[in-house]
Amino acid sequence: MVALARVRAGGEDAGVKQELRGAVPLSGAFLDEREEELVLDVLRSGRLSLGPMIDRFEEAFAEKLGVPYAAAVSSGTAGLHLLCVSAGIAPGDEVITSPYSFAASANCFIYEGGVPVFADIDPRTLNLRPDAVREAITPRTKAIVAVDIYGYPCELDDLRAIADEHGLALIQDSCEALGALYKGRPLGAHGPSAVFAFYPNKQMTTGEGGIVTTHSEEEYRLLRSLRNQGRGDSGGWLEHVRLGFNYRLSDVSAAIGLGQVEKLDEILPRRAQVAQVYDELLGEIAGVELPLADDADHVRSWFVYVVALPDNATRERVIGELDLAGIGFNRYLPSIHLQPYMRERYGFREGLCPVSEDLSSRTLALPFFTSLERDQQERVAETLVTAL
Ligand SMILES: Cc1ncc(COP(=O)(O)O)c(C=O)c1O
């Protein structure tokens, strides 16, 4: 098994510096000869796009999650955008989402003219608080984008009940949560359409890519058309039946994806094991809050290992030590509403979502990937102890 560790720490450039020091990277993909073989098959077939590998990848993915349809796309963001189009989000429609997420959770509907409304999060789960979502509903609300942040399932049934009651679309941003279980069943398999993302720091990768799962054949057909420039099922290459996009995944990427799906049963438990080692090593360190443990209804799929420190000053001190030791880190996650473009466009300010803002100021992602070794984790733990 060749585990290719892609070095990323505090931004792409910092990665190079860290590689030279032989340091502990922040994240890395888990690939072997199987992906090489599948990619070679595609290259030799000459079918580099819209070929049979896309169908094989989609079928394998759908089967793994127990969903009827999966449409591969060029990124998680593209998948979210297509679900916003499918939900009919139009200029002026309000969409409620989590501030404690990656910017794409909000950007996806802004592309369609939707207006972001941020509801605050639960400090335990870091996911949307259903009662905060309820309070944020107005006559202009059109949809909810629910995020399963850091792979921890959101309160799906509560959010679904709210959406049904108010006639809202519910879009699941499960980009970080492939393999997570809500009430015993995988995310994606519950009904609402969901999106998973495959950047190399994710549980599985296609280089760049994403996939949308849906329970509706009609939506699946729409997604296939939208990702392919709005072409119809039976029309020619130059016939466009609707406004579409080029959000296709290439067959080369799909080949990597198929190899990854085949080894998910190895990847997910290994990541859970890595998390368990961190729990053990960091559990006794005063001032370090560990990620929330699973319960009967929520089983996390491990995307990143994010700890909360007492305050921002402590976090910066820890970051200083990690950087010196050549250990990867990132300030996961800034609150979306306080990003410069959000302040400028919508006038959002501090105080809008206090729980999210507080956590944004003191949460920290530590190195985390499938092949992370115990001795590397011990170095991370020792560095944390020194800093604290
Ligand atoms: C919560 C969340 N949503 C959306 C995305 C977007 O995925 P992509 O980078 O593939 O466009 C990501 C990726 O990091 C994510 O973490």
The ligand as an ORCA input file, in Angstrom:
! r2SCAN-3c Opt
* xyz 0 1
  C     -18.991     21.795      4.189
  C     -18.469     21.904      2.783
  N     -19.291     22.282      1.803
  C     -18.886     22.386      0.542
  C     -17.582     22.111      0.170
  C     -17.177     22.323     -1.253
  O     -16.578     21.235     -1.875
  P     -15.558     21.467     -3.068
  O     -14.296     22.010     -2.502
  O     -15.390     20.092     -3.664
  O     -16.199     22.388     -4.034
  C     -16.685     21.700      1.141
  C     -15.292     21.393      0.775
  O     -14.349     21.631      1.442
  C     -17.121     21.603      2.499
  O     -16.276     21.257      3.473
*
